[in-house]
């Protein structure tokens, strides 16, 4: 009796993905029967599902950027939103493009359920982070092939960055980041940073850039993983929330190391992943109290006024969250004719297909 070594002619479909936030290109393949079954029988807790999902995507990668040398590099350099794009590629190659969906009409006078056939590829849209080198290169390549593929947002980003790179720089140029001593007196001093000089610089009544002003003045950070957003809260106005885009490693550490990640507080814990730390400034000018322990961040977040929560998430959405994939389409109820929208969450849809396979 021989030993079966696999089919020599078997090749899996491959899908090329450009991650919307970090702008990297990956080729991912379809999953086989054993891999789908492994996922199907391993989804016990959210912690387990997250671990299985990350490892499944990693093992399905056929080609990847040069800086991704191992699994930990993958976790550190892929955002939670990038993962959705990679999962979409695996979904399409594994479960096919065409889907039959059961949709309920939103018209209360109708509320009938209809069976609608859709093509996922026709519903797919991506809003890439414009600062990413990978996205800019891909855009320029696409434009070279098809001049009609020009995008206003990308053109403005490239033009702005070209202007910034060509602008003359003086030796004494100072970049104001975000410094606030919460002293409203006219004689108060604002401290500014000089990134390329050890000389301490103080400037009376120096302008402090707010979050809104930075959107206009500051260049786009090429690597979204290095971008930080400083948000001074509205009600707790002596507190700054430092917001970033979390990676798969951040989510993995949350699930593995935080006790409440498996309890009722798991939703709040996941919400606060976008907060890197809180900084609370005292009126007396002392250094701020830094809150960067994950459990402390959650506790501090829970104590905030609802307006401050909204301010944090609005700023995150404008600077980070809007860059990603969108799988949606308009549809019309065949019974009453009311217009509606189909919106598909790729992660939940993926697990639904696995469960029914």
Order of alpha helices (4+ residues) and beta strands (2+ residues): beta-beta-alpha-alpha-beta-alpha-alpha-beta-beta-alpha-beta-alpha-alpha-beta-beta-alpha-beta-beta-alpha-alpha-beta-beta-alpha-alpha-beta-beta-alpha
